[in-house]
Amino acid sequence: MIISVNGKAYHIEADPQMPLLWAIRDYVKLKGTKYGCGLGQCGACTVHMNGKAVRSCTIPLSAVGQKEITTIEGLSTDGKHPLQQSWQSCNVPQCGFCQAGQIMTAAALLKTNPSPSEEEVKEAMNGNLCRCGTYLRIRKAVLQAAQSAESKSN
Amino acid sequence: MKASALVGGGLLLHFNGFSASATKGAKPLADDVPKGVPVNAFLKINPQNEVYFRVTKHEMGQGVATGLAMILAEELDVDWQKVNLEFADADLQTYQSKGGHGTGGSTTIKDMWPILQQMGAATRNMLMQTAAQHWQVDFKEINTDKGELINKKDGARLTYGEIAHKASRYKAPENLAPKASALYRIVGNPLMNKIIPDVVKGTYQYGMDVEVPGMLYALIVRCPVFRGKLKKYDASKTMAVRGVKKVLSTAKIGGISGGMPYHIREGVAVLANSFWAAKKGADQLIVEWEEGQNAKQSIEDLEAHMHQESLQESQPTGYIGNPDAFANVADINYIISAEYVYPYQLHAPMETLNCTACYTNNACEIWLGTQSPNYIAGEVNKLLGIPRENITIHLLPSGGGFGRRYYPDVAIEAIYLSKEAGGVPVKLMYTREQDFGQNMVHPYSFTRYQAGINDAKQVAAWYIKEMRTYTWGATFPYRPELPWIGYSIPNIRFDFKHIEAESLLQSCAWRAVLANGWAFGQECFLDEVAYNLKKDPYEFRKELLEEDKETDIGHSYKISTKRLRQVMDLAVSKTDWRAQKQKGKGRGLSVYPYMHGNSYCAIVAEVIVTKGNLAIERIICAVDCGKLINPDLVKSQIEGGILWGVSALLYGGVEIKKGRVLQTNFHQNKIMRHAECPQIEVYFVESDEGPYGVGELSPPAAVPAIVNAYFQATGKRIRKLPIHREGNL
């Protein structure tokens, strides 16, 4: 099976029922996408599939086909996506384990809604759990990234 | 796993008292360093003048890697931008006298502060001695400026990196006076946590991300009932799964052991060439268990039993004043009584437990995030017979420790599997279902509180009878002790009963540990007493904290009424405490210290209850944790700790039927989500003391503040967590 991750094609010999998460982690060897629950409950495994945020732990490899997968490692070439920057300026992460998923969910939101309201951010981010309790900072960082992207495009 | 960033030359900082032979895996010294210099690197400075700080404590989300580096960088006087973190391998002997690797009890910053101050100052001094020699001037003519040495006579400059390799010739001076706080450039500033650039790129490595060539993935199907035993298993279907290599019993290492007890459940391990194959194989296993007595028990059975037990006569384990005050003091007019239950709680770290191990010839190498490599080494030696010096532990940060990662069980399991599989490297993982269903938990605590009220409407006696499934026994340094009560009540008595034998799950440390149950009961019951006496809960506490005094509660720190009062007054001052109460709204207060970290916390919660639904609107928190190393990271800990408490209050607890945990994943064991998150404000009491600990400070105080607010809004008392479980309201 061939899947495309961050613009590169990977040939993977594995059970077609295996979730995409394990293909990314154990075959493509990109470890930024995390296992948290295996049931689509926590969002730690969030990646983009054709630009949309999906839970890679519940998508079987067979369902990926030609769709383009983007992981946290492929979000930007230089690590300077507005969210990657606002996550730093807002001191968001504590343990950091859920944050790749948080950022990928937020990045998909900003693509479709470049200047979300606080309520829209809360709603969009509600499927991503953080056990350390960084929600307030995530909220602030998403709004800040939206603002900085907006001011750049103006 | 981590490549050393030191490329040629540079300084490996050496400290007195460490012998070369004791240091395993130390990097070689630069050629020009005389032999016999003690070798151990806490710190490296390369020729490019980049500083590498070795993180010896476990970074599990509390921000200590950055906090510790800030302390050192301040005294060393280097450019903060050039400071890098390096997660060190465990070196149990060398670091023993330098704070050790053990991480817990909110003690890291507090304990490492003087050690790192000395280390930074001594290194700076050694660099200055080197520069004085280099320029052939008196030591007094040398100054430093952000990683550079200056010759005051002619203004010449050298970077630390240029001469660092020569600095190790000089003896590290002792007892240097630390820098005056007025000169701080780093400490006290809200700097960015240094782990974040890697976190946001997905390149920050956790134990879960470790790969060792040739490794197999392992999952263990453990007994669903605590203390149950493996009877037999049939692995024929498992072995037929493509990729499955081996199936092994772990019954031999099952059982309870350790000075801080932990439990390894007996089970059957599936080793495969991928996680997915191991999971499919594990799903196909047919296992029979001897489930034992616990299989007949539910959490309700335990509770009924504890209620009966709480009515039995008992002896005080600690007291202030007269332990028989209720019986003997003539002036007790009436007694108020209530039962509080702080239930089992799951840790649910986002990174489930895991350990990668490789066993060869009576030696092993392991990779994991752990709060106590020392405990691992001791237990692996005891249980598997591997000499301590043959155990190499690669320390990685973790996706949440919360006390659970203090225990060595997962390392023992992984090493055992690697050994039994013939020396194949093994990466042992927990699925989330195993993390919830077959794990250790916060202790269950059932407490009866009584307050004896005298004719003057004062609390003359305070009685706490607690039955709990975990204690630290003789190995815990502070026994016997009272719960952390600082109120001026003349007679306080504590009757503690250890009910480990009755427990349905193995208990262990869980963020803030005993303070969770103690604060919940004490601060809610005190609120009950205030309402009973028709006193405002804030005014009532003020009366009880009026007099400045420090009470010995059997802890190494005394508890201070002044510090309790200060945080309380600060928190209340940020609210409209005296405003008219609005329908459906409530405001609640709680004040509680975290004595292991010697810090104090007060919380006011504001809630709205509509049609029985609780919404937490706003949390105001005041903190006294001494001086702040990094105020923004401290604030972050306080915010996170509050939400930790809120999750326990709203959704926590463990449901048990037939000895089995019913919660399987996050849909059943909920934790708070984004949309429910209240506004949080954090205020600090200005202080030059400390620094003290903050990681476990806010969870205990958060719960009773909200419960008391809920009471004000509804007139209903919550005496058992969680709120969202039938019958607890």
HADDOCK unambig.tbl for C-alpha pairs under 7 A between the chains (distance, minus, plus):
assign (segid A and resid 18 and name CA) (segid B and resid 276 and name CA) 6.39 0.50 0.50
assign (segid A and resid 31 and name CA) (segid B and resid 202 and name CA) 6.99 0.50 0.50
assign (segid A and resid 31 and name CA) (segid B and resid 209 and name CA) 5.82 0.50 0.50
assign (segid A and resid 32 and name CA) (segid B and resid 202 and name CA) 3.88 0.50 0.50
assign (segid A and resid 32 and name CA) (segid B and resid 203 and name CA) 6.03 0.50 0.50
assign (segid A and resid 36 and name CA) (segid B and resid 350 and name CA) 5.63 0.50 0.50
assign (segid A and resid 36 and name CA) (segid B and resid 351 and name CA) 6.28 0.50 0.50
assign (segid A and resid 36 and name CA) (segid B and resid 432 and name CA) 6.85 0.50 0.50
assign (segid A and resid 37 and name CA) (segid B and resid 432 and name CA) 5.13 0.50 0.50
assign (segid A and resid 37 and name CA) (segid B and resid 665 and name CA) 6.79 0.50 0.50
assign (segid A and resid 41 and name CA) (segid B and resid 666 and name CA) 6.02 0.50 0.50
assign (segid A and resid 41 and name CA) (segid B and resid 667 and name CA) 6.64 0.50 0.50
assign (segid A and resid 72 and name CA) (segid B and resid 201 and name CA) 6.11 0.50 0.50
assign (segid A and resid 72 and name CA) (segid B and resid 202 and name CA) 5.77 0.50 0.50
assign (segid A and resid 73 and name CA) (segid B and resid 201 and name CA) 5.60 0.50 0.50
assign (segid A and resid 73 and name CA) (segid B and resid 202 and name CA) 5.77 0.50 0.50
assign (segid A and resid 79 and name CA) (segid B and resid 201 and name CA) 5.89 0.50 0.50
assign (segid A and resid 84 and name CA) (segid B and resid 200 and name CA) 5.49 0.50 0.50
assign (segid A and resid 88 and name CA) (segid B and resid 192 and name CA) 6.59 0.50 0.50
assign (segid A and resid 88 and name CA) (segid B and resid 196 and name CA) 6.07 0.50 0.50
assign (segid A and resid 88 and name CA) (segid B and resid 197 and name CA) 6.92 0.50 0.50
assign (segid A and resid 89 and name CA) (segid B and resid 192 and name CA) 6.96 0.50 0.50
assign (segid A and resid 91 and name CA) (segid B and resid 192 and name CA) 5.79 0.50 0.50
assign (segid A and resid 91 and name CA) (segid B and resid 193 and name CA) 6.36 0.50 0.50
assign (segid A and resid 93 and name CA) (segid B and resid 196 and name CA) 6.65 0.50 0.50
assign (segid A and resid 94 and name CA) (segid B and resid 61 and name CA) 4.14 0.50 0.50
assign (segid A and resid 94 and name CA) (segid B and resid 62 and name CA) 6.22 0.50 0.50
assign (segid A and resid 94 and name CA) (segid B and resid 63 and name CA) 6.54 0.50 0.50
assign (segid A and resid 95 and name CA) (segid B and resid 60 and name CA) 5.32 0.50 0.50
assign (segid A and resid 95 and name CA) (segid B and resid 61 and name CA) 3.39 0.50 0.50
assign (segid A and resid 95 and name CA) (segid B and resid 398 and name CA) 6.70 0.50 0.50
assign (segid A and resid 95 and name CA) (segid B and resid 399 and name CA) 5.03 0.50 0.50
assign (segid A and resid 95 and name CA) (segid B and resid 400 and name CA) 5.80 0.50 0.50
assign (segid A and resid 96 and name CA) (segid B and resid 199 and name CA) 5.97 0.50 0.50
assign (segid A and resid 96 and name CA) (segid B and resid 399 and name CA) 6.55 0.50 0.50
assign (segid A and resid 97 and name CA) (segid B and resid 350 and name CA) 6.37 0.50 0.50
assign (segid A and resid 97 and name CA) (segid B and resid 351 and name CA) 6.58 0.50 0.50
assign (segid A and resid 97 and name CA) (segid B and resid 399 and name CA) 4.96 0.50 0.50
assign (segid A and resid 98 and name CA) (segid B and resid 350 and name CA) 6.69 0.50 0.50
assign (segid A and resid 100 and name CA) (segid B and resid 200 and name CA) 6.32 0.50 0.50
assign (segid A and resid 100 and name CA) (segid B and resid 202 and name CA) 6.29 0.50 0.50
assign (segid A and resid 122 and name CA) (segid B and resid 674 and name CA) 5.79 0.50 0.50
assign (segid A and resid 122 and name CA) (segid B and resid 675 and name CA) 5.12 0.50 0.50
assign (segid A and resid 123 and name CA) (segid B and resid 675 and name CA) 6.38 0.50 0.50
assign (segid A and resid 125 and name CA) (segid B and resid 674 and name CA) 6.42 0.50 0.50
assign (segid A and resid 126 and name CA) (segid B and resid 673 and name CA) 5.83 0.50 0.50
assign (segid A and resid 126 and name CA) (segid B and resid 674 and name CA) 4.96 0.50 0.50
assign (segid A and resid 126 and name CA) (segid B and resid 675 and name CA) 5.89 0.50 0.50
assign (segid A and resid 129 and name CA) (segid B and resid 673 and name CA) 6.02 0.50 0.50
assign (segid A and resid 131 and name CA) (segid B and resid 349 and name CA) 6.36 0.50 0.50
assign (segid A and resid 131 and name CA) (segid B and resid 350 and name CA) 6.32 0.50 0.50
assign (segid A and resid 132 and name CA) (segid B and resid 640 and name CA) 5.27 0.50 0.50
assign (segid A and resid 133 and name CA) (segid B and resid 639 and name CA) 6.86 0.50 0.50
assign (segid A and resid 133 and name CA) (segid B and resid 640 and name CA) 4.16 0.50 0.50
assign (segid A and resid 133 and name CA) (segid B and resid 643 and name CA) 5.59 0.50 0.50
assign (segid A and resid 133 and name CA) (segid B and resid 644 and name CA) 6.78 0.50 0.50
assign (segid A and resid 134 and name CA) (segid B and resid 640 and name CA) 6.22 0.50 0.50
assign (segid A and resid 135 and name CA) (segid B and resid 674 and name CA) 5.57 0.50 0.50
assign (segid A and resid 135 and name CA) (segid B and resid 677 and name CA) 6.95 0.50 0.50
